[in-house]
Amino acid sequence: MSQVFGDLVQQAKDALERAGIEGAAREARILAAKAADIPVDRASLSFQEVVAREAQSKLEAFIASRVLRMPLSHITGTRAFYAHEFTVTPDVLDPRPETETLIETALESDFQHVLDLGTGSGCILLSLLAARSEAAGVGTDKSPRALDVALENAARLGVTDRCLFLRSDWYSDVEGQFDLIVSNPPYISAQEMENLQPELTHEPRMALTDEMDGLSAYRGIIPGAGAHLRPNGRLLVEIGWTQRTPVVGLYEQSGFTDINITSDMDGRDRVVSGVWQGA
């Protein structure tokens, strides 16, 4: 007996609900579409379509992985972020909606040359370059595998000719000055790691935590930014929602002006920005 796409969706929904996966209905459509090789945006219109026999076994493998709390993006291989879809692997941080606040804040002002520290999948840098056709940028990361993912995403977005990816520990191998520096550094403390969602155990730990108090990355990024910013250049960093006071303090101590906090869609402090007036 032939099976239709709607059966796959229901099977996935039931399994994910039993496992306590939040948003089971949405994820079921995505996993079933991946298994049946149907575009996700056509899922709702395809419930009566007959699917290939191998779609069932593919879906069962996807469900088994998701029940073990493998992130959905690691199963599908992609994540929608801001205005684009990015390749995602276990070697990079899974882009999250709250990080889009960083993109929106950066795009409030002009820039020609941007530096993204700890670029991971490249989603921040590449989203900015795609939105500003006249801009170019550099992305750095300590992980060569992450840089491979970023290069793949640059090709997906058609901006390869406007970006350079470097293996670098923050500023260690960076040369030149920029109009804008952005970063979503590891800001989860070692203590907080114990209570995070199980999906995060599948992501690169060094992209999540500094194994200390969650502030060590800022202690390197913020004081070092002046050497790489042009006068009136901006530094934007994503923060954890409890880190406003110590991070703003680092901006003040490092000589930044016009320091602002931008909240994410949930009303939590998410991005700190400041202007560098020059030494």
N, C-alpha and C positions, 0 to 999 in steps of 0.2 A: 504494500500500500504506500502510495506516495505521501510525502510529508510537505506541509506548507510552512511558509515562513512564520506565520502566527503561532504555530505549535512550538517552534524553537524559542520564540520570545516568551511564551508562557512557561515553558520548561525552565528557562534561565531565571525568570522572575521568581518562580516558586523556590528554586534552589537558593537564590541570593537572599530572599526573605527569611528562609529557614536559618541561614547563616548569620542573620542580623546585619546585613549590609545596608547601610543607609542609601536611599535613592535607588532601590533595587529595580524598579520599573524602568527608569531611564537607562541604567547600566545594562539591563537585560536586552533592550533594543540595540544598544551599541555592540554587545558581544554577539548577539544573534546575527546582526548585519555583517560583522567581521567574519563570522563562520560561514555565512551564505554568500559572501562576496557581493553584498548589496550596499550601495551608498547609504550612510546613516540618514542623510536628509530625505531618502526615499522610503525609510523603514515603515512609516505610518501608512504609506500607500501600497505596501507590498505584502500585507498579511496573508493574502490568498494566493500568492505566487508559490509554485512548486519549487522546492530547493533540491540541490544535488544530494545524493546519499551521503557523501563524505562530510557534509555540513554538520550532521549530527555528531560525528566523532570529534570534529574540530570544536564544536560548542562544548562538549563534555570536558575536553581538555582545558578550555578557557574557564569554565565554571570551577573546575578543580583548583586552578591557580588562584582565581579570585577568592574562593572560600578560604584559601590559605593566606589571604590578605595581600597578595601581590597587587600593586597598584594597577588600576585599570589601564593607565597609559603604557605600562610595561607589557601588558597583554596585547593591546592594539598597536603599540609601537608609535603612537602619536598623541599629542595633547593640543587642544585648541587653546590659544593664549592670545589675548588682545585681538588683533585682526587677522591672525594667521594660524596655521597648523604646523606644529613642530615635531620633528622626530625626537623621541624620548627613549632612553635605554636605562638600565640599572647603573650606568656610569655617570649619570647627571641627575640633578635635582628635578623632580617633577614640577613644572611651572604651576603656580597657584594663582587663583583670581586676585588675591590681595596684592600681588606683585604688580598687577596692572596699574595700581595707584602710582607706582614709581614711573611708569611710562607716561601716564597722563600728566604728572607733575613736571617731568622733564620737557614735555612738548609745549608747556606754557610759555617758554622762552626760546629764542633763536639759538642755534649752535651749528657749527660747521665741522667740528672735530671732537669726537667723544671717546672716552676710555671707559671700558666696562671691566671692573676688577672681580675675578671669580666668575667668569662668564658662563660656565656650565654648558647648557644646551645652546647658549647664545641668544636666548629668547628676548632678553632686555635690549642688548645692542642691536640685534637684527630688526626688532620691532621699531626701534628709533630710526634706523637707517631706511627702512621701508617707508616710514612716514615722512621722511625728509630726504628727497631725492638728491639734494645738493650736499648732503653730509657724508662724511667718511669716519671710520672708527677703528679702534683696536680693542680686542678682547683678550684677557689673560686668564690662565688657569694653571694650577699645579698639576692637573691630571692630563696626560696626553690623550687618553681615551675620551675625555670630555671634549677636548679640542677637536677630535675627529668628528664628534657629533655636531659641534658648532659649525664646522666646515660644511657638513652635509646640509644643515639647515640654511646656511648662507646660500648654497646652491638652490635649495627649494624656493627661497624668496627672491632669487635673482639679484643678489647684492654682493656677490663674491668679489667683484672688482672694486668695491668700496670698503672692504674690511680686511684686517690683518689679525690673525690669532697667534698669540705668543704663549709659550710655557714660561710662567713667571710666578714668583711668590709675591703677590701684591705688586709693588713698584720695582722689584729687584732688577728686572730686565726691560723696563719701560724707558723709552727715551722721548724727548720732546714735551710740548705743552699742549693743553687741550682747553676747549671752551667749556666742556662738561665732563665730569667724572661721575659715574654711577656704580653702585654695588649693592648686591643682596648677599651679604656675607653670612657665614655660620654664626648665628646669634642665640642658639639654644644652649642653656647651661648643661653641664654634665648631670646635675641633679634632676633637671626637667626631663632629660631623655628617658628616664625610667617610666614616665607616665604618658608618653606620646602614643598616638594611634599605631596599631601594629603595622600598617602599611609603610610607615617610615623605616622599619627595619630592612626594607628592600632597597632603600636609597643610600647613596654614598654618605657614610657617617661624617666624613670631613666637610661635607657641604652643609651639614646641619649644626654641628657643635664644635666648639673650640676645646672641648674636654675640660673646661674651666668654668668661669662665671658667665660666659656668653658675650663678653665685652672685649676680648683681646683683639679681635679683628679691627674693631673701631679704633683701638689704641694705636694701630699701625696705619690704617687708612686715613684717618682724619688729620693727624699732625703731618703726615707725609704728602698730603694733597697739594699744598701750596707750591711745592717745587715742580708740580706738573700742571698747574692751572695758569692760564693767562689772566691778566687783570680783569676783574669782573666775571671771571669764570665761576661756575657753580659746581658744588659737590652735593650729590643726593645719595642717601643710603636708606635702605629699608631697615626697620628695627622691629624688635618684639614689642608688644603693646605695653610692657612695663618698663621699657628702657629709655623713655624720653629724657628724664633728668640727667643721667650720666652721659648720654650721647650729646645732648645739647651742651653740657659742660665741656666736653672735649672740643666742640666747635668753638665755643667762646675762648677757651684757653689757646686754641690754635690760630686765632685772629680772624675768624670768619664774622661777617656782618649779615644783616637781613636773614637771620635764622628763623625758619618757619617749620611748623609741624603740619603734615597733611594726614587726615584720617582715611581709613579704608571704608569699604561699603558697609561695614558693621559698626562704624563709628569709633574704631580703635586707632590710636596713634600708630602710623605705619611708615611714614617717610619723613626724614629730617633733611632739610635743604639749607644751604648757606652760600654766601657770595664771598669770593676771595678778591680783596681789593689790591693785592700785591704787597710785596715786602717793603 
